[in-house]
Amino acid sequence: MSVDKKPGQSPEPVAWNFNLLAHHELGGFGGMGEGMSVQIAPDGRRIIWLAHESAPKNFTAVDVTDPRKPKMVVQTDLPQSHMRSNSLEVSGNIMAVAYQTQKVGQQPAGLELFDISVPENPKSISFFDCSGPNSRGVHQLWFCDGEYVHMASGAADFEPTHPNDDQFYRIIDVRNPSKPTEVGRWWMPGTRKGDKEPPPVRHTAPAIDKGFRAHNTNVYPQRPDRCYLGYIDAGMYVMDISDKTNPKPISRWDNSPPYTGFTHTIVPLFDRGLLVVSDESTENDAKDWPKLIWILDARDEKNPVPISTCPLPSPDAYRGRGGRFGAHNIHENVPLPTSWYSDQIVIGTFFNGGLRAYDISNAYQPKEIATFVPPAPPLSPVGSIQLNDVFVDERGIVYTVDRHVGGLYILEMDF
């Protein structure tokens, strides 16, 4: 790959301060979602588990003990073609997998727990049903302490005031993994039929109506009484979950309008009093530009204030290349021993804009320090790379995946 002296300004492939160690096409089923988690198996192997963006595959496990020689361990099929397993997380030898259907009312939709102590033979432990006449199931989940799954989900008994508002925040007790039990839930007031509050005003241009519904549900051991909740068109919430049966909002920050909606992920940097907040680009050809990574001053958690964004090039070099361009997932400092932690570096995926790293040591002036934009996979339906998710393990090895067909890219940082 060429090195672009002005990172991000060229439509050509770029490898700047990221070194490609290996690329695995995952048996031709390389369309990956936003679930990536690393397990140290009982026999000592390092296994990365990957969720697929759409059928026919459910999840794939790859042995990355030697990151230069990845080996596929297992790849499973979904029971129905109308499903997706967009999100997963591993805690010890248990893996939680989210199932979402294409339409409300379809089954199965929910949460499944697997015993992955033998990676070649994942065994189902239990299934928690989230299907219903107004539910598509679970879009995203967070499972890091081995005790609770925090997730964005529909439910059989939840009827939204608007069909786009079908998923909300749910807390599931899995301390007995054979019998998952809901212990708490919260939704944005006005999004459920019967609420005393009026429904929220729908987004209109330049914002795009993608729904007032939950997305990421991040909870960290530094503040186990807080959930950092992305709520798509409602922005983000800091939630008090000290009583898991009764989550309560502490604050809300929303950038849209005037921006174009879809708040995705919130990562707190506790020692610095900062929040890193990512949007998601959801429209091709940068029609929803700009989609950004924001830095918020959160020293007063009741009043988070934006102080900067991570710089991106003009969309002109990426518009017309095919697919989306703009922010999506970021490395979330997942509180597991197999995850890298940094409060100085932010690494995120930008679809056809590739993978980018930022130095935020000066939170008021983030600087791009690395870029990786691989060539378009030969069979890409949009004609470009669409890097969808990123995870960095505690060794500093970077894993990123393509949304459509490209599979898994393994990198090392050269910064």
ROBABA-776321 format. One record per residue (C-alpha): residue number from 1; residue in three letters; x, y, z. Coordinates in Angstrom, 2 decimals. Example, Ala and Ser with C-alpha at 12.3 -4.5 7.8 and 13.67 -1.06 7.14 Angstrom:
! residues 2
<1 'ala' <12.30 -4.50 7.80>>
<2 'ser' <13.67 -1.06 7.14>>
This chain:
! residues 415
<1 'met' <0.00 0.00 0.00>>
<2 'ser' <1.11 3.52 -0.64>>
<3 'val' <1.77 6.05 2.07>>
<4 'asp' <-0.17 9.25 1.56>>
<5 'lys' <1.84 12.25 2.74>>
<6 'lys' <-1.45 14.00 3.47>>
<7 'pro' <-3.34 11.24 5.27>>
<8 'gly' <-6.94 10.87 4.23>>
<9 'gln' <-6.79 13.25 1.27>>
<10 'ser' <-6.23 10.63 -1.41>>
<11 'pro' <-8.73 8.06 -2.69>>
<12 'glu' <-5.86 5.56 -2.96>>
<13 'pro' <-5.17 2.90 -0.30>>
<14 'val' <-3.31 4.31 2.69>>
<15 'ala' <-1.16 2.71 5.38>>
<16 'trp' <0.24 5.46 7.58>>
<17 'asn' <1.54 4.48 11.04>>
<18 'phe' <-0.47 1.25 10.92>>
<19 'asn' <1.31 -1.91 9.72>>
<20 'leu' <-0.81 -4.69 8.26>>
<21 'leu' <0.15 -8.02 9.84>>
<22 'ala' <-2.49 -10.26 8.30>>
<23 'his' <-5.79 -10.31 6.44>>
<24 'his' <-8.32 -13.15 6.72>>
<25 'glu' <-11.36 -13.38 4.43>>
<26 'leu' <-13.19 -15.71 6.84>>
<27 'gly' <-14.03 -18.37 4.32>>
<28 'gly' <-15.73 -15.94 1.97>>
<29 'phe' <-18.20 -14.78 4.65>>
<30 'gly' <-16.46 -11.56 5.60>>
<31 'gly' <-19.45 -9.29 6.19>>
<32 'met' <-18.92 -8.33 9.82>>
<33 'gly' <-21.03 -6.43 12.34>>
<34 'glu' <-19.96 -4.57 15.45>>
<35 'gly' <-19.22 -7.39 17.85>>
<36 'met' <-15.55 -8.20 18.53>>
<37 'ser' <-14.21 -9.78 21.72>>
<38 'val' <-11.02 -11.62 22.66>>
<39 'gln' <-10.95 -14.75 24.83>>
<40 'ile' <-7.96 -16.52 26.33>>
<41 'ala' <-9.16 -20.11 25.99>>
<42 'pro' <-8.48 -22.69 28.73>>
<43 'asp' <-5.72 -24.19 26.56>>
<44 'gly' <-3.99 -20.79 26.31>>
<45 'arg' <-4.97 -19.86 22.77>>
<46 'arg' <-6.05 -16.31 22.03>>
<47 'ile' <-9.39 -16.39 20.20>>
<48 'ile' <-11.16 -13.38 18.71>>
<49 'trp' <-14.92 -13.81 18.35>>
<50 'leu' <-16.64 -11.85 15.58>>
<51 'ala' <-20.35 -11.16 14.97>>
<52 'his' <-21.67 -11.11 11.42>>
<53 'glu' <-23.60 -8.17 10.00>>
<54 'ser' <-26.18 -10.36 8.27>>
<55 'ala' <-27.13 -13.92 7.42>>
<56 'pro' <-26.22 -16.66 6.71>>
<57 'lys' <-23.46 -16.71 9.35>>
<58 'asn' <-23.91 -16.17 13.08>>
<59 'phe' <-20.42 -15.76 14.55>>
<60 'thr' <-16.85 -16.70 13.68>>
<61 'ala' <-13.88 -17.47 15.93>>
<62 'val' <-10.30 -16.90 14.80>>
<63 'asp' <-7.13 -18.02 16.59>>
<64 'val' <-4.91 -14.92 16.73>>
<65 'thr' <-2.30 -16.27 19.16>>
<66 'asp' <0.16 -15.39 16.40>>
<67 'pro' <-1.42 -12.28 14.87>>
<68 'arg' <0.57 -12.82 11.68>>
<69 'lys' <-0.97 -16.27 11.17>>
<70 'pro' <-4.69 -16.12 12.01>>
<71 'lys' <-6.55 -19.43 11.81>>
<72 'met' <-10.31 -19.79 11.64>>
<73 'val' <-11.49 -22.03 14.49>>
<74 'val' <-15.25 -22.18 13.99>>
<75 'gln' <-17.97 -20.45 11.97>>
<76 'thr' <-21.64 -20.96 12.76>>
<77 'asp' <-24.90 -20.50 10.89>>
<78 'leu' <-27.94 -18.50 11.91>>
<79 'pro' <-31.16 -20.50 12.29>>
<80 'gln' <-33.11 -18.07 10.07>>
<81 'ser' <-32.16 -15.89 7.12>>
<82 'his' <-34.07 -12.91 8.50>>
<83 'met' <-31.75 -12.67 11.53>>
<84 'arg' <-28.48 -10.96 12.30>>
<85 'ser' <-26.05 -11.37 15.21>>
<86 'asn' <-24.68 -7.84 15.04>>
<87 'ser' <-23.22 -7.75 18.57>>
<88 'leu' <-21.42 -10.11 20.95>>
<89 'glu' <-19.21 -9.97 24.03>>
<90 'val' <-17.10 -12.51 25.93>>
<91 'ser' <-16.62 -12.70 29.68>>
<92 'gly' <-14.40 -15.59 30.73>>
<93 'asn' <-15.67 -18.64 28.86>>
<94 'ile' <-19.20 -17.35 28.35>>
<95 'met' <-20.24 -15.44 25.26>>
<96 'ala' <-23.38 -13.33 24.91>>
<97 'val' <-24.78 -12.90 21.38>>
<98 'ala' <-27.48 -10.43 20.30>>
<99 'tyr' <-30.11 -11.49 17.76>>
<100 'gln' <-32.08 -8.94 15.78>>
<101 'thr' <-34.61 -9.68 13.04>>
<102 'gln' <-35.31 -7.72 9.89>>
<103 'lys' <-38.93 -7.04 10.82>>
<104 'val' <-40.93 -6.82 14.01>>
<105 'gly' <-42.70 -10.01 15.07>>
<106 'gln' <-40.11 -12.37 13.58>>
<107 'gln' <-38.38 -15.05 15.61>>
<108 'pro' <-35.98 -15.90 17.11>>
<109 'ala' <-35.06 -12.49 18.49>>
<110 'gly' <-33.21 -12.03 21.76>>
<111 'leu' <-30.06 -12.88 23.70>>
<112 'glu' <-28.23 -16.22 23.65>>
<113 'leu' <-25.48 -17.30 26.03>>
<114 'phe' <-22.84 -19.81 24.93>>
<115 'asp' <-20.23 -21.91 26.70>>
<116 'ile' <-17.07 -21.34 24.64>>
<117 'ser' <-14.61 -23.20 26.90>>
<118 'val' <-13.93 -25.37 23.83>>
<119 'pro' <-13.87 -22.75 21.05>>
<120 'glu' <-14.34 -25.36 18.31>>
<121 'asn' <-17.61 -26.42 19.91>>
<122 'pro' <-19.61 -23.50 21.31>>
<123 'lys' <-22.59 -24.81 23.28>>
<124 'ser' <-25.80 -22.92 23.93>>
<125 'ile' <-26.49 -22.35 27.62>>
<126 'ser' <-29.73 -20.39 27.40>>
<127 'phe' <-31.85 -18.12 25.23>>
<128 'phe' <-33.63 -15.01 26.52>>
<129 'asp' <-36.57 -14.23 24.25>>
<130 'cys' <-37.05 -10.58 23.27>>
<131 'ser' <-39.42 -11.12 20.34>>
<132 'gly' <-42.86 -9.58 20.13>>
<133 'pro' <-45.37 -7.92 17.83>>
<134 'asn' <-43.42 -4.63 17.98>>
<135 'ser' <-39.93 -6.01 18.58>>
<136 'arg' <-36.97 -6.85 16.37>>
<137 'gly' <-35.00 -8.17 19.34>>
<138 'val' <-31.53 -7.05 20.43>>
<139 'his' <-29.27 -4.76 18.42>>
<140 'gln' <-26.35 -4.29 20.81>>
<141 'leu' <-25.16 -5.69 24.12>>
<142 'trp' <-22.48 -5.10 26.75>>
<143 'phe' <-21.30 -8.01 28.90>>
<144 'cys' <-18.05 -7.43 30.77>>
<145 'asp' <-18.50 -8.33 34.44>>
<146 'gly' <-19.89 -11.84 33.97>>
<147 'glu' <-22.99 -10.83 35.90>>
<148 'tyr' <-25.17 -8.46 33.87>>
<149 'val' <-25.92 -7.94 30.18>>
<150 'his' <-26.79 -4.35 29.33>>
<151 'met' <-28.51 -4.15 25.97>>
<152 'ala' <-30.53 -2.20 23.43>>
<153 'ser' <-33.61 -4.31 22.82>>
<154 'gly' <-37.27 -4.50 22.07>>
<155 'ala' <-39.72 -6.52 24.16>>
<156 'ala' <-43.05 -8.28 23.77>>
<157 'asp' <-44.73 -5.84 26.16>>
<158 'phe' <-43.28 -2.65 24.65>>
<159 'glu' <-45.34 -0.79 22.05>>
<160 'pro' <-43.53 2.28 20.72>>
<161 'thr' <-45.29 5.50 19.80>>
<162 'his' <-43.35 5.40 16.51>>
<163 'pro' <-42.05 2.23 14.80>>
<164 'asn' <-38.49 3.64 14.68>>
<165 'asp' <-38.42 3.83 18.50>>
<166 'asp' <-38.69 0.09 19.16>>
<167 'gln' <-35.49 -0.54 21.17>>
<168 'phe' <-34.70 0.69 24.68>>
<169 'tyr' <-32.27 0.02 27.53>>
<170 'arg' <-32.65 -3.31 29.34>>
<171 'ile' <-30.56 -4.87 32.14>>
<172 'ile' <-30.42 -8.67 32.31>>
<173 'asp' <-29.09 -10.62 35.29>>
<174 'val' <-27.04 -13.58 34.01>>
<175 'arg' <-25.34 -14.62 37.25>>
<176 'asn' <-27.20 -17.87 36.70>>
<177 'pro' <-26.46 -18.14 32.96>>
<178 'ser' <-29.03 -20.90 32.50>>
<179 'lys' <-31.82 -18.53 33.62>>
<180 'pro' <-31.30 -14.93 32.43>>
<181 'thr' <-33.72 -12.54 34.14>>
<182 'glu' <-34.57 -8.93 33.40>>
<183 'val' <-33.97 -6.71 36.43>>
<184 'gly' <-34.47 -3.22 34.99>>
<185 'arg' <-35.34 -1.15 31.94>>
<186 'trp' <-35.55 2.47 30.82>>
<187 'trp' <-36.79 4.21 27.70>>
<188 'met' <-36.87 7.83 26.62>>
<189 'pro' <-40.11 9.31 27.95>>
<190 'gly' <-42.72 9.65 25.22>>
<191 'thr' <-41.47 6.77 23.09>>
<192 'arg' <-43.84 4.18 24.59>>
<193 'lys' <-47.57 4.17 24.10>>
<194 'gly' <-49.22 5.10 27.36>>
<195 'asp' <-46.46 7.49 28.47>>
<196 'lys' <-47.71 10.71 30.00>>
<197 'glu' <-45.03 12.63 28.09>>
<198 'pro' <-45.67 13.54 24.43>>
<199 'pro' <-43.72 11.68 21.73>>
<200 'pro' <-40.45 13.35 20.71>>
<201 'val' <-40.45 15.59 17.64>>
<202 'arg' <-39.20 13.58 14.66>>
<203 'his' <-35.94 14.53 13.02>>
<204 'thr' <-36.26 16.25 9.66>>
<205 'ala' <-33.62 17.57 7.24>>
<206 'pro' <-30.74 18.05 7.73>>
<207 'ala' <-31.21 15.41 10.45>>
<208 'ile' <-32.57 12.02 9.39>>
<209 'asp' <-35.23 10.11 11.33>>
<210 'lys' <-33.47 6.95 12.49>>
<211 'gly' <-35.36 6.60 15.75>>
<212 'phe' <-35.31 7.65 19.38>>
<213 'arg' <-33.97 4.33 20.56>>
<214 'ala' <-31.05 2.86 22.42>>
<215 'his' <-27.77 1.84 20.83>>
<216 'asn' <-24.66 1.37 22.97>>
<217 'thr' <-25.06 0.61 26.69>>
<218 'asn' <-21.57 0.95 28.18>>
<219 'val' <-20.91 0.28 31.88>>
<220 'tyr' <-17.45 0.42 33.49>>
<221 'pro' <-16.09 -0.83 36.85>>
<222 'gln' <-14.71 2.62 37.68>>
<223 'arg' <-18.35 3.75 37.93>>
<224 'pro' <-20.54 0.64 38.14>>
<225 'asp' <-23.45 2.90 39.09>>
<226 'arg' <-23.39 4.60 35.67>>
<227 'cys' <-24.42 3.58 32.18>>
<228 'tyr' <-23.20 5.66 29.24>>
<229 'leu' <-26.11 5.28 26.88>>
<230 'gly' <-26.14 6.16 23.18>>
<231 'tyr' <-29.71 6.88 22.12>>
<232 'ile' <-29.40 7.53 18.37>>
<233 'asp' <-31.66 10.52 17.52>>
<234 'ala' <-31.93 11.53 21.19>>
<235 'gly' <-28.17 11.96 21.61>>
<236 'met' <-26.55 10.45 24.70>>
<237 'tyr' <-27.55 9.94 28.32>>
<238 'val' <-25.54 9.47 31.48>>
<239 'met' <-27.69 7.08 33.52>>
<240 'asp' <-27.72 6.38 37.26>>
<241 'ile' <-27.99 2.59 37.61>>
<242 'ser' <-27.11 2.35 41.31>>
<243 'asp' <-30.55 0.78 41.57>>
<244 'lys' <-30.65 -1.51 38.53>>
<245 'thr' <-34.38 -1.96 38.94>>
<246 'asn' <-34.90 1.77 38.39>>
<247 'pro' <-32.38 3.41 36.01>>
<248 'lys' <-32.59 7.21 36.01>>
<249 'pro' <-31.11 9.79 33.66>>
<250 'ile' <-28.58 12.23 35.13>>
<251 'ser' <-27.91 14.24 31.98>>
<252 'arg' <-28.45 14.30 28.25>>
<253 'trp' <-26.37 15.77 25.43>>
<254 'asp' <-27.71 15.98 21.90>>
<255 'asn' <-26.09 17.49 18.82>>
<256 'ser' <-28.96 17.04 16.34>>
<257 'pro' <-30.34 19.19 14.97>>
<258 'pro' <-28.40 21.04 13.64>>
<259 'tyr' <-26.34 17.88 12.95>>
<260 'thr' <-27.76 14.80 11.29>>
<261 'gly' <-28.42 12.45 14.19>>
<262 'phe' <-27.48 8.91 15.22>>
<263 'thr' <-25.41 9.10 18.39>>
<264 'his' <-23.70 5.72 18.67>>
<265 'thr' <-21.09 5.15 21.39>>
<266 'ile' <-19.97 6.91 24.58>>
<267 'val' <-16.60 6.09 26.14>>
<268 'pro' <-15.81 7.80 29.47>>
<269 'leu' <-12.21 8.74 30.29>>
<270 'phe' <-12.65 8.89 34.05>>
<271 'asp' <-9.27 10.26 35.14>>
<272 'arg' <-9.54 13.09 32.63>>
<273 'gly' <-13.20 13.99 33.11>>
<274 'leu' <-13.91 13.47 29.42>>
<275 'leu' <-16.41 11.61 27.26>>
<276 'val' <-15.61 10.39 23.75>>
<277 'val' <-18.84 10.25 21.71>>
<278 'ser' <-19.16 8.84 18.21>>
<279 'asp' <-21.84 9.38 15.60>>
<280 'glu' <-22.69 6.76 12.97>>
<281 'ser' <-22.80 7.50 9.29>>
<282 'thr' <-25.84 5.71 7.88>>
<283 'glu' <-26.15 7.16 4.36>>
<284 'asn' <-24.08 6.42 1.28>>
<285 'asp' <-21.94 9.06 -0.43>>
<286 'ala' <-21.66 11.13 2.76>>
<287 'lys' <-25.21 12.40 2.40>>
<288 'asp' <-25.39 12.69 6.19>>
<289 'trp' <-22.07 14.50 6.52>>
<290 'pro' <-20.62 15.34 8.99>>
<291 'lys' <-20.49 12.26 11.17>>
<292 'leu' <-17.85 12.84 13.82>>
<293 'ile' <-16.10 11.73 16.98>>
<294 'trp' <-16.75 14.35 19.66>>
<295 'ile' <-14.79 15.13 22.82>>
<296 'leu' <-16.92 16.35 25.74>>
<297 'asp' <-15.86 17.92 29.02>>
<298 'ala' <-17.77 15.84 31.59>>
<299 'arg' <-16.23 17.06 34.84>>
<300 'asp' <-19.77 18.07 35.74>>
<301 'glu' <-21.68 14.96 34.67>>
<302 'lys' <-24.93 16.89 34.86>>
<303 'asn' <-23.72 19.27 32.15>>
<304 'pro' <-21.41 17.67 29.55>>
<305 'val' <-20.01 20.27 27.13>>
<306 'pro' <-18.45 19.62 23.69>>
<307 'ile' <-14.92 21.01 23.41>>
<308 'ser' <-13.59 19.49 20.15>>
<309 'thr' <-14.00 16.90 17.42>>
<310 'cys' <-11.48 14.54 15.88>>
<311 'pro' <-10.53 16.05 12.51>>
<312 'leu' <-11.63 14.43 9.27>>
<313 'pro' <-10.77 15.34 5.69>>
<314 'ser' <-13.26 16.84 3.32>>
<315 'pro' <-15.79 14.25 2.20>>
<316 'asp' <-15.10 15.15 -1.42>>
<317 'ala' <-12.34 12.53 -1.70>>
<318 'tyr' <-14.68 9.81 -0.38>>
<319 'arg' <-18.05 10.82 -1.77>>
<320 'gly' <-18.65 8.77 -4.89>>
<321 'arg' <-16.23 6.00 -3.90>>
<322 'gly' <-19.18 3.84 -2.83>>
<323 'gly' <-20.78 3.17 0.49>>
<324 'arg' <-20.65 5.27 3.62>>
<325 'phe' <-18.04 7.77 4.84>>
<326 'gly' <-17.97 9.04 8.40>>
<327 'ala' <-17.64 7.95 12.00>>
<328 'his' <-18.97 4.69 13.40>>
<329 'asn' <-17.36 2.49 16.04>>
<330 'ile' <-14.45 3.33 18.34>>
<331 'his' <-12.29 1.16 20.55>>
<332 'glu' <-14.27 1.25 23.79>>
<333 'asn' <-11.62 0.52 26.46>>
<334 'val' <-13.66 -2.58 27.26>>
<335 'pro' <-12.97 -3.46 30.93>>
<336 'leu' <-11.57 -6.92 30.28>>
<337 'pro' <-7.99 -8.20 30.72>>
<338 'thr' <-7.75 -8.85 26.96>>
<339 'ser' <-8.50 -5.22 26.02>>
<340 'trp' <-6.08 -2.33 25.52>>
<341 'tyr' <-6.78 0.82 27.50>>
<342 'ser' <-5.81 4.37 26.60>>
<343 'asp' <-7.13 7.76 27.64>>
<344 'gln' <-4.71 9.49 25.23>>
<345 'ile' <-5.47 7.73 21.93>>
<346 'val' <-8.82 7.28 20.17>>
<347 'ile' <-9.07 4.71 17.36>>
<348 'gly' <-12.18 4.59 15.19>>
<349 'thr' <-13.63 3.21 11.97>>
<350 'phe' <-14.98 5.46 9.21>>
<351 'phe' <-16.36 3.04 6.58>>
<352 'asn' <-14.71 3.95 3.24>>
<353 'gly' <-12.54 6.39 5.21>>
<354 'gly' <-10.88 3.38 6.81>>
<355 'leu' <-9.38 3.22 10.28>>
<356 'arg' <-8.00 6.36 11.97>>
<357 'ala' <-6.16 7.06 15.21>>
<358 'tyr' <-6.12 10.36 17.09>>
<359 'asp' <-3.91 11.77 19.81>>
<360 'ile' <-6.22 13.54 22.27>>
<361 'ser' <-3.60 14.34 24.91>>
<362 'asn' <-4.67 17.93 24.25>>
<363 'ala' <-8.41 17.38 24.36>>
<364 'tyr' <-9.02 20.77 22.75>>
<365 'gln' <-6.90 19.92 19.69>>
<366 'pro' <-7.11 16.24 18.70>>
<367 'lys' <-4.56 15.29 16.03>>
<368 'glu' <-4.72 12.45 13.54>>
<369 'ile' <-1.67 10.23 13.94>>
<370 'ala' <-2.44 7.12 11.84>>
<371 'thr' <-4.66 6.00 8.97>>
<372 'phe' <-5.38 2.65 7.35>>
<373 'val' <-7.54 2.50 4.22>>
<374 'pro' <-7.21 -0.89 2.50>>
<375 'pro' <-8.19 -1.49 -1.11>>
<376 'ala' <-11.80 -2.30 -1.92>>
<377 'pro' <-12.46 -6.03 -1.47>>
<378 'pro' <-12.86 -7.59 -4.92>>
<379 'leu' <-16.52 -8.55 -4.38>>
<380 'ser' <-17.61 -5.47 -2.44>>
<381 'pro' <-21.23 -4.67 -3.36>>
<382 'val' <-20.52 -0.94 -2.90>>
<383 'gly' <-17.11 -0.86 -4.57>>
<384 'ser' <-15.16 0.28 -1.50>>
<385 'ile' <-13.86 -0.81 1.86>>
<386 'gln' <-16.41 -0.30 4.65>>
<387 'leu' <-14.47 -0.70 7.89>>
<388 'asn' <-17.18 -1.25 10.48>>
<389 'asp' <-15.65 -1.98 13.88>>
<390 'val' <-12.34 -1.96 15.74>>
<391 'phe' <-10.93 -3.72 18.80>>
<392 'val' <-7.43 -3.45 20.28>>
<393 'asp' <-6.12 -6.19 22.54>>
<394 'glu' <-3.87 -5.68 25.56>>
<395 'arg' <-0.81 -6.41 23.40>>
<396 'gly' <-1.65 -3.38 21.26>>
<397 'ile' <-2.71 -5.52 18.29>>
<398 'val' <-5.50 -3.84 16.31>>
<399 'tyr' <-8.37 -5.78 14.71>>
<400 'thr' <-10.77 -4.20 12.26>>
<401 'val' <-13.44 -5.68 10.01>>
<402 'asp' <-15.27 -4.89 6.78>>
<403 'arg' <-19.05 -4.53 6.79>>
<404 'his' <-19.65 -6.45 3.57>>
<405 'val' <-17.11 -9.01 2.35>>
<406 'gly' <-13.57 -8.00 3.31>>
<407 'gly' <-13.27 -9.96 6.54>>
<408 'leu' <-10.66 -9.36 9.27>>
<409 'tyr' <-7.60 -7.08 9.11>>
<410 'ile' <-4.93 -7.38 11.82>>
<411 'leu' <-2.59 -4.45 12.37>>
<412 'glu' <0.10 -3.14 14.66>>
<413 'met' <0.42 0.48 15.71>>
<414 'asp' <3.55 2.37 14.62>>
<415 'phe' <3.01 5.41 16.83>>
